[in-house]
Amino acid sequence: MLSLAEQFGPIDIYLFDQLLRGRVSAGMRVLDAGCGGGRNLVYLLRNSRDMNLEIFGADADPEAIESVRALAAHLAPQIPGENFHVEAIEAMSFPDASVDLVISSAVLHFAASDAQFAAMLQGTWRTLKPGGLFFCRLASSIGIEREIHKIAGNRYLLPDGSERYLVNESMLTDLTGSLGASLADPLKTTIVQNQRSMTTWVMRKHA
């Protein structure tokens, strides 16, 4: 019997919550935008044949895509390696409205500017079908407003020494409306001992 770690890999706990709530169903097309080596795809790849899932991914790092292709070849040999693209998420070549679920986990906060954040978000969002689900985890200023220092625009220095593009509640609320979406879950934020703050943003695209 497989251990939990073998079944799910190092999956984001809030994405795991979406699985537990049945939001990934048979026949879905799933895109991990900024997939890295595939840490959030282990369960989906392992169960892709039984659930008839089509899995896609993109990352600007060629070594990451090499790793996720190897993972897919091991866990889901029926999924072609060319489903995983070496490309920036703001310039992905996947068609508009082509997937049912988009995963964007710890990606958007690496934007270097407001313009790049908008391009990364729109480049990801356009691939989602009407009625589809957008799962996003990203750094925010929520709850640590007094601990951060502005660099430029929405780019900040965090107490842990990292630099991130930070969103806030009003920004996410406004973006949800302007994208033509509704929150599928209330915004959920985790604060790590006043060092950083991560917010889970889950939207349903209007039909």
Secondary structure, 3 states (H helix, E strand, C coil): CCCHHHHHCCCCHHHHHHHHCCCCCCCCEEEEECCCCCCCCHHHHHCHHHHCCEEEEEECCHHHHHHHHHHHHHHCCCCCHHHEEECCHHHCCCCCCCEEEEEEECCHHHCCCHHHHHHHHHHHHCCEEEEEEEEEEEEECCCCHHHCEEEECCEEECCCCCEEECECHHHHHHHHHHCCEEECCCCEEEEECCCEEEEEEEEEECC
